[in-house]
Structure formats: structure tokens, C-alpha cells
């Protein structure tokens, strides 16, 4: 259910840029989503189909690019992709200092006509 407000925000961004470009309609929406957001692509598509009815984005195709989680160890600086439940550094067993990627959620581009 937390995909609904995210989809509303994404659609608002898409429509704002489509209007600025004087587009007649939006053909394609390219979105980048990090794995740590746990956003479900099917849910985003579902809500987009509902929310975009009667707008320039109605029937636009949605392409979601996923970004895997990357983190940095506080002790040794090792960067790695953590396993789902194991966020300990595989090199030194240290703790995570920084999340480098995986929290993304943004409209990368749109195609309009």
C-alpha cells in the first residue's frame, strides 16, 4: 500500500514535465527504484493505471530499472552488496557505515508526443 503515495508523486512529476514540454501525451515513463525501498513494481503499475486515467499519462508504458543495495563497511571501507539478512562485512565482519545505493526512487526520463 505504500506504493500509492509514491506513484502519486511520480505521476505528478511526469505530468509537470509533460506540461512544460507542451506534450499531447506521455508514451513511456522510465523510473529508477532501489531494492532497499522494497517498492513493488506491479503495485506501482497498478496504481499508475488507476491514477493516470484521464491524464496525458493514461496508457503510458512503465519501465522500472532496479538498483541493487551497495554498502560500505565502517571498519575496513569494503564496499559490497549485502545479503538480505546479513549486513556484516564479508571481509572483516565489521558493521555498515554507509548505504551507497539502493534507496533511489525517481523518474529518470519520459517519452512524449
Backbone torsions as a table, in degrees:
resi	resn	phi	psi	omega
1	UNK	NA	-23.5	-179.8
2	UNK	-71.0	-5.3	175.2
3	UNK	-75.1	-22.0	-178.0
4	UNK	-60.6	-55.0	-179.9
5	UNK	-65.2	-30.9	177.4
6	UNK	-66.5	-43.8	179.0
7	UNK	-65.3	-38.0	176.4
8	UNK	-60.0	-45.1	179.8
9	UNK	-64.6	-44.6	178.9
10	UNK	-60.1	-44.5	-179.9
11	UNK	-64.6	-40.6	177.5
12	UNK	-59.4	-42.1	178.5
13	UNK	-63.9	-45.8	-179.9
14	UNK	-60.1	-47.5	-177.9
15	UNK	-67.0	-36.9	177.2
16	UNK	-60.3	-45.9	-179.2
17	UNK	-72.5	-33.7	176.2
18	UNK	-64.7	-40.6	178.3
19	UNK	-66.9	-40.8	178.3
20	UNK	-62.6	-30.7	-179.6
21	UNK	-89.2	3.4	-176.1
22	UNK	53.3	38.4	-179.9
23	UNK	-76.8	147.3	175.3
24	UNK	-79.1	-38.5	178.0
25	UNK	-159.2	160.7	178.0
26	UNK	-95.9	126.9	-179.1
27	UNK	-94.0	-39.7	-174.2
28	UNK	-146.3	141.8	177.5
29	UNK	-122.5	121.2	178.2
30	UNK	-105.2	118.3	-175.2
31	UNK	-120.6	142.3	175.6
32	UNK	-110.0	127.4	-178.4
33	UNK	-133.6	127.8	177.8
34	UNK	-79.9	146.6	-178.4
35	UNK	-62.7	-27.7	-178.5
36	UNK	-72.7	-14.3	177.2
37	UNK	-72.8	-25.6	-177.3
38	UNK	61.3	23.2	176.2
39	UNK	-73.8	137.4	-178.7
40	UNK	-93.9	121.4	-178.3
41	UNK	-61.2	-37.1	178.8
42	UNK	-65.6	-37.2	178.1
43	UNK	-68.1	-40.3	177.9
44	UNK	-62.7	-43.2	177.4
45	UNK	-61.7	-43.4	179.2
46	UNK	-57.9	-51.1	-179.2
47	UNK	-67.7	-35.8	178.0
48	UNK	-62.5	-42.2	178.7
49	UNK	-59.4	-39.0	-179.3
50	UNK	-75.2	-49.7	-173.5
51	UNK	-70.6	-26.9	-175.7
52	UNK	-86.1	-5.6	179.9
53	UNK	-57.7	130.1	179.1
54	UNK	81.0	6.4	178.8
55	UNK	-113.3	175.4	177.0
56	UNK	-65.0	-16.9	-178.2
57	UNK	-96.7	3.9	179.1
58	UNK	-60.1	132.4	-179.3
59	UNK	67.8	14.7	175.2
60	UNK	-70.0	142.9	176.0
61	UNK	-80.8	150.0	-177.8
62	UNK	-118.6	125.2	175.5
63	UNK	-117.4	121.7	-179.6
64	UNK	-108.8	123.9	173.4
65	UNK	-101.4	126.0	-178.7
66	UNK	-93.0	142.6	177.5
67	UNK	-116.0	121.0	-179.6
68	UNK	-70.8	157.5	177.0
69	UNK	-70.5	136.7	172.9
70	UNK	-134.3	134.6	-178.2
71	UNK	-132.9	165.7	179.2
72	UNK	-124.2	136.1	178.5
73	UNK	-76.4	136.5	179.7
74	UNK	-69.4	-34.7	-174.7
75	UNK	-79.6	-48.4	-172.7
76	UNK	-115.1	-6.3	178.8
77	UNK	80.1	3.7	179.6
78	UNK	-62.2	132.5	174.6
79	UNK	-101.7	133.5	-177.9
80	UNK	-156.3	165.3	173.9
81	UNK	-94.3	114.4	-177.0
82	UNK	-72.8	152.5	171.9
83	UNK	-78.1	160.4	-172.6
84	UNK	-50.6	-46.8	-176.1
85	UNK	-109.8	-1.0	-176.6
86	UNK	-118.9	97.8	-178.5
87	UNK	-106.2	31.3	177.0
88	UNK	-99.4	140.8	-178.1
89	UNK	-59.6	128.3	179.2
90	UNK	-71.9	-17.8	-178.8
91	UNK	-84.9	-46.7	-172.7
92	UNK	-128.5	1.9	-177.0
93	UNK	65.3	20.3	178.0
94	UNK	-78.2	174.7	-178.9
95	UNK	-94.2	159.7	-178.1
96	UNK	-73.8	133.0	178.1
97	UNK	-100.9	-34.9	-171.0
98	UNK	-151.5	138.5	171.0
99	UNK	-92.2	119.8	-176.9
100	UNK	-87.5	-41.0	178.7
101	UNK	-152.7	162.6	178.9
102	UNK	121.4	-7.1	179.6
103	UNK	-103.4	3.3	-174.9
104	UNK	-64.1	148.6	169.8
105	UNK	-164.2	100.0	-178.4
106	UNK	-157.6	159.9	174.2
107	UNK	-81.9	116.9	179.7
108	UNK	-79.7	-42.6	178.8
109	UNK	-165.9	164.0	173.5
110	UNK	-134.3	151.1	173.6
111	UNK	-111.7	130.6	-176.2
112	UNK	-130.1	167.1	171.0
113	UNK	-135.7	NA	NA
